[in-house]
Amino acid sequence: MGSKLRELSKNITIYGLGDVAVSIVSFFLLPIFVDYLDARDYGVLAILGSIEVVGKIVFRFGLDGAFMRFFYDCEGDEDRRRLASTIFFFLLALNGVVLTPLLIFAPQIASWLFGTGGYTMALRLLLVNTFAIGFTFLPFHVLRIEQQSAIFSALTLARSVMTIVLRVVFVILLRMHVTGIYLADVLVTGCVMVVLVKWFAPLIRPVVSWTTLRETLAFGLPRVPHAGAQQVMAVGDRFILNMFARVDEVGVYQIAVSFGLTEKLFLSAFESAWAPFYYATVKDADARRVFRTVTTYGFAVLVLLTAGLSATGRDLVEAMTHGRIMAPSDPRWADVATVITWTAVGVLLQGVYLLTSIGLNLTKRTQYYPIATSIAAATNVGLNFVLIPRFGMVGAAWANGACYGVQALLGYLFSQQFYKISYEWGRLGRVAAAGVLAFLAAHALPAVRFASVDPRSVMAALPDAVVRGFVVIAVYLALLAVTGFLHAEELTAVRAMWRRQRTPRVAGAPDSTELAGAIVATDVVATADDVAIEENGKPPSAMTAGSRRT
């Protein structure tokens, strides 16, 4: 089990490096962007971003998940080409039909959403970008399946860095406001598509299999309501809030939510490594034990992040926006703090759902996903309509946390019916209690403010954030130690890993292969044969961009 957990943690780290680096840069750019984008701009971005995430669901029809699942069932390269080509041409034809009327009626849609047609170009750019990026999952999924996490991370990092640079150019230097954001995205997607040609080339052939299409749609389509409901939960509150409040109020809510969602840096990196990991591990004798241990430690990390964001979120927003979005004396700051807390709680519950519903994928019972998420989405919409008119953005945050709790509970109950895992409820309870107490300890601290510091400056609220963050970490870790959270064998494994990290090693000459015109070391990740689920005694040999096998 130890080797599998080390492999998973390595892939999580590599997958997350790009996102973490880029998000840190984006975080420190926020004080600059707020000088060029006002609260209304952020409100427009929130609504357009909501359209984008829904569009990604429509433009994929659940076939991204189906591609990963059926890739493992393919016996050779010819089967994989047939699978990839069928999905590619189906999406190309159908999405072209969907995109055309949306582009034609973009002015009317923009006027309905924002009361003005001034954001028509931004909407059209968003739609084009969403259409194009809907195909990139094919090569990216192959990299994930092969556990080529370093290459995957390098490509995503390059894409993210380019996006940041171009957004700075268009928004700050050229002052193109919201349109500049989406123009940057379109240009970056165009560059990415060109780079990915060599990854597409081994996958795409002029062939379509109707049998393959029926099978993949049968697997993927049940996930569309599931994915659509998930996005209703994630972004539906912006549309409903926009019905009862001004667009600038939506902008303030969006900024608060964005800080709460920083916890997803860990969750997104984990998710990228998690699906290939559990598909590859399920046939091992100790698979359930591995899944149980991963759940315990994944939950522990999420609780720490939630407690930390809840304790420091308001101070961080104050420091990074320095009074541009709201004045330091604005009473809505208390609401901002509440929104950050409940957004972080929602992310934690998404993590619980991700960890404890894997049985539905492993047993191909995906029809239960839309049931769980549809009920959760209905809970979200209903609570938003009840709470927002009375409590505004705070009501939206409460609805957000509640719906993810419903989703996590239903996902767990459904999964346990088909693939039972005995989770460590005692340890999970100690983790939750430690997180709550750590937050309360930090929240109870008096404010650390200096009279000589301008209340709109970054340094005004930063000391509070640093002190509260330190207290959360110290109290949380101390409580876990005191309550005996770590088992003796786990402590031994941690010490062994630490010693290995401290011992200098001389690396041997790695094997290498030509991948997209570059020489890439291949010994940093396991091969696809090591991780794929064996079918009929034959593990699939994954295709690389440099392969030309037939």
N, C-alpha and C positions, 0 to 999 in steps of 0.2 A: 504493500500500500504506500509505503514511504516514497518509492520512486515515482509512482503515479502522481502523488500530491506535489512532489517537487517539479514534475513536468508541467502540471497544471499551473502552479504558481509562477514558473518561468514564462509560460505563454501569456498569462495574465499581465505580468510585468512588461513584457515586450509589446503586447497589444496596447497597453495603457501609456507607454512612454510618449508616443506621438500626441495623443489627446492631452496628456498632462502638460507637456511642453507648450503646446499651442494654447491651451486654456490659460496657462499662467501668463503668456504674452497678451492674450485677449483681456485678461483680468486687469493688467496694468495699463492697457489702452483705454479702458472705460473712462477714466478721468478726462481723456482727450476727446473721445467720441461725444460725451455729454455736452461739450462746447459746440457741437455741430448738429446734434440730433436732440430735439426737445421731447417732452413727454408725449405729445401727439404723434411724433415720428415713431417713438417706441410703441405706441398703441397700434399704429398701422403695421409696423413690423410684426407685432404679436398676431394680428389677424391674418396677415399674409403668410406668416410662418405656420399658422394653423391650417391654412389651405394647402400648404406644401406637404405637411405630414399626411394629410388625408389623401392628397394626390399620389403620394408614393404608394399607398395601399392600392388605389385604383389602378395604377399603372403596372402593378406586379401580379395581381390576382392570386396571391398566395404561392406563386410558382418559385419564389426565391427559397422558401422553406422546402418545397417539394424537390427542388434541384439538389439541395444538400442531402436530403433523405434518400433519394433514388440513386444518387451518385455512388453510394456505398453498395447498392445492389448490382451495379453494372459489372460484368465479367471482364470487359476489355475496353480498349480505347475506342473501338468502333461503336460500342454501346453508349459510351460517354459522349461521343460526338453526336450521335443520334438524339440523345437526351438534350444536350445543350442547344443544338440547332433547332429542334422542335420548339423549345421554349422561346428561343430568340425570335424566330419568324412569327410565331403566334402573337407575341407581345408587340412586335413591330407593326403588324397589320391592325390589330385591335386598338392599340394606343393611338395610332395615327387617326383613326376614326373618332376617338374620344377628344383628341387634342384640337382638331380643326374647328369645331363649333365654339369651343371655349375661347380660342384666339379671336374668332369673329365677334363674339358678344362680350369681350373683355371690357369695353367702355361701360356697358350697362351694368355689368357685375361690379365694377369699381364704384360706380355712382351709388349703387344700392348699399354697398358695404360702408362707404366713407362719406357719402353725401356730396361727392365731387368726382369728376373723371380725371383728376390730376394724377392719380396713381395707376392709370391704365398701362403705361409702359412697364412699370414695375411688376404688375400682375402678369403681363405677357411674358416678360423675361423669366419670371418664376415658373410659369407653366412649361416653357421650352426647356428650362433646366431640369425640371422634375421628369419630363419625358425622357431626356437624354440619359440622365443618371440612373434611370430605371433598369438599364441593361448591365450596369457595372457589377452587379452581384455575381454574375457568372464567373469571371476570372477571380474576383475577390474570394468567393466561396471555395474555389479550388485551392487557393493559397491557404485558407483556413483549414480545409480538410487535410491537406498535406502537412499541416502545422508549420508552414513557412511563415511563422509569425514575425520574424525580423523583416522580411521583404514586405509583408502586409503592412507592418507599422511604418516602414520607410515610405511606401507609396501614400498612405493616408496622411503621414506627417507632411510630405511634400505638397499634397493637395491643400492641407489646412494652412500651411505657411503661405502658399501662393494666394489663397483666399484672403488672408489677413493683409498681405502687402497690397493687393489690388483694392481692397476695401478702404485702406488708408488713402490710397491715391485718389479714388473716386469720391470718397466722402469728405476727406479733410482737404486735400489739395484742389480738387475740382469742384467741391461743394455740390455734389449731385444728390445729396440726401438719400432718401429711401431707394430711389432708382439706382444709385451707385452701388448699393449693397448687392442688388440682384444682377446688375451688369457684371460685377466681379465674379459672381457665382457662375454665370453662363460662360465667361471666358475661361475660368478654371476648369469647368467640366469639359469644355472643348479640348483643352490641353490634355486632360486626363484620358479622354477617349482616344486621342492620338497615341499616347504612351501605351495604352492597354491593347493596341492593335495586335502586338506580338503575343499577348496573352489570349486574345480572342481567336487568333489564327488556328491554333491546334484544336479549338473547340467547335468552330462553326464550319459546317458544310452545307451545300444546297440540298438538304434532305429534311423531310417532315414525316414523322410517324404518328398516325392518328391513334394507334394503340398507346403509344407513349404519352400523347397529349391527354387522352382520357384518364390514364392512370395518374398522371401528375396533377391534373385538375381535380380528380377525385380526392387526392390528398390535400391539395393546396386550397381549393375553394372553401372548405369548411373553416379554414384559417382566415379568410377574408372578413367575414363578420366579426371574428375574434379580433383581428388586427384593427378593423374599423372601429369596433367598440373601444379598443384600447386607446385609439386616438381621440375618440369622443371624450374619454376620461381625461386624456392629457391636455386637450386644447379646447374642448367644448365650453369651458367656463369663460374663455375670452369672448366668444360670440354672445353668450348670455349676459355677461357683464356689460358688453357694449350696448345691449338693449336697454339697460337701466342706468347707465352712467355715460359720461363723456369719453371720447377716445383717449384723452390725456390721462383719465383715471385708469383706463386699461393699460396705458403705458407704465404708470407707476406700479400696477399689479404685476406686469410682465417683468420689470426689473427685479422686484422682490422674488418672484418665482424663479428667475434665472439664477439668483444666488442660492436658493434652496436646491436647485437642480444640479449644482456643482458636485453633489454626492454621486451623480450618475457617471462621473469620470471613472470611478472604481467599478460601478455596476456594468457600464458598457464594455470596459476592458474584460471583465469577468465573463460577460455573456459571449463575447467573441471566442473565448477559449472553452467555455462550458459545454456547448452543444457537441462539438467534435469529441470532447473528452468523455461525456457520458455515453455517446454512441459507441465509442471504442472500448469502454470499460464494462459495459453491461453484461458481457458474457464471462467476465472474471468471477471466480468463486467468491471473492470478498467485495463484490461491486456495491452491495447495499451498505456495507460498513464504510466504504470509501465515500459514498454519497452522503451518508449521515455525518461523517467527520467534516466534509467540505461545507455542509450546511451549517454546522455549529460555528466554524471559524468565519465563514462568510457573513453570518448573522452578527457575529461579534464585531467585525470591521464596520458593518453598516450601522450598528448601534453607536459606535464611537463617532462616526462621521455625523450622524444625526444629532447627537448631543452637542458636538462641537459647533455645527452650523446653527443650531438653535440658540446657543449661548453667545455666539459672536456675529451672527448674521446682520443685525441692525447696525452694529458698529462698523462692519465692513462696508455696508452700503453707504453709510454716512461718509466714511473715509474716501470711498472711491468716486462718489458723485459730487462731493463737496458743495452741496447746496444748489446745484444747477437744476436738478429735477424737483426738489422740494426744499424750502427754507429750513434751517435747523430747528426753528420753533414750530414747524408744522405739526399739528396733532396727529396727522396720519402716520407718523413714524411708529407709533405703537402698533398700528395695523400692519405696517411693513414687517415688523418683527414677528407678528403672529403668522403672517403669510409664509415667511421663510421657514418657520418651525413646522407648519403643517405640510408644506411642500416637501421638506426633508423627510418627514414621517411617511409621506406617500411614496417616496423613493425607497425607503426602507421596506415598506410593504410590497412594493414591486419586486424587490430582491427576494423576499420570502416566497412570493409566487413563483419566481424564476427557479428557485432552489427546490421547491416542494411539489411542483406539478410535472416533473420530468417523466413520470410514469405514463402520462398520456401520449407523449412522443415515442417512448420506448416500446409501448404496446400498440402503437398506431391507433389510439383511441382519440384522434384529434377532433372528433365531432363534439367532444365535451368542452373544448376551448371556447367556442362561441357562446355556449350556454353560460359559462362562468362570467365571461367578459360582458355579455349582453345584459345580464342582471346587474353587474357592477356599473355599466354605463348608464342604465336606466336609473340606478340609485344616484349616480352623479348628476344627471340632468334634472331629476326630480328635486334633489336637495338644492341644486343651484337656483332653480326657480322659486323655491321656498325661502332660501336664506339670503340670496343676493339683494332682493328688494329691501330687506330689513337691515342686514349687516354689511352690505357692500362687498368689498374685496375679501374681508375676513370670512364672510359666509361662503364665498367661492373656495377659499382655502380649506375650510372645514369639510365641505362637500368632497374636495379632492382627497383628503385623508380617509374619509369614510368609505369612498367607493373602492379605493385600493385595498382596504381591509376586507371588504366583501369579496373582492376578486381573489385575494390570497386564501381566504377561508374556503371558498368553493373549489379553487384549484387543488388545494391540499386534499379535500374530502374526495373529489373525483379521482385523483391520482392514486390515493390509497386503496381504492376499490380494485385496481388492476395491477398495481406494483407497490406492495406494502413495504415501507421503510420505517423502522423503529427509531424515531428521532430522540435526541438526548434532552428531554424536556426540562430536567433539573438544571442542567448547564445553561440552556437557553433562557430559563427564568432568571438565573443569577446574572446573566449578561444584561437582560432588560432592566433589572433592578439597578445594576451598577450604572447603566447609562442615564436613567432618570435621576439618580442621586448625584451623579457628576454634573448634570445640567443644573440642578437646583443649587448646588454648591457654587457654581460659577455665576448663576443668575442673581444670587443673593449678595454678591460683592458690590460695594459702592462704586459709583462712577469715578474714573480716574481722568480728570480734566484739568488743564492748566489755564489760568486766567490770562496769561500772556500769549496764548495760542489762538489764532483766528478760528472761530467755530466752523468756518467753511473750509478750512484747510484739511489736507489728508491727515496731518498729525493730531488733529483734534480728537478723533475717535479711535485712532489706531492703538494707543496704549490700552484702552479697554479691551479691544479685540485680542491683543497679545496676552494680557493677563488672564482673561476668561478662558481663552483657548488652552493655555498652560494648565490652569486649574482643572479643566475637564479631563485632559489627558492624565494628569497625575492622580486625580481621584478615581478615575475609571480603572486604570491599571492597578492601583493599590487595592481597590475592592475586588478585582478579579483574583489578585494574588492571595488576599486574605480569605476569600471564600473557596479557595482550592479549585479554581476553574481549570487550570492546566493539570493534566494527568502526568504521572511520572514518566511514562514512556514517551509522551509528547515533548516533555522538557528535555529528555535525553536526545530526541531527534533534533530539536532546535539547537541544542549545544553542538551536536555533531555537524549540523549545517553551518553553524557559526565558525567552527574550527576550519571547515573546508574553505570557507570564504576567506579566512585569514591566512591560509597556507598558500604561498606563491606557487603557481603552476606554469610550466612551459608547455604551450599548446603545440601539438603536432601539426604537420601540414594537412590542412583540411582537403576533403574531396571538393571538387568544384564542378559547376556546370554552367553553360551559357544560358542566361536567362534575360531576355529582352536586351541582348547586346552587351550585357555586363557579366563579369566573372563574379559569381556569388558563392560564398562558402555554404556548404550544405550540411556541415556537421553540427550546426547550432540548433537544429530541430530534428525531431524524429521524422522518419519517412512515412509516407501514407500507408505502406504495408504494416508498419508497427502499430498504427492506430485504427485502421479500418475494421469494421465488423466483417468477419469472415462469413461468406455465404457459399454453401456447397464445398467447403474446404478450400476455397480459392480466394485469398485476399486480393482486392483490386489493386492494380499498379497505377497510381495516379499519373495523369499527364502533366508534363511541364511545358512551358512555352518553347523550350528548345527541342522537345521531342518531335519526331516525325514518323512515329511507328504506325503501322497499319495492321 
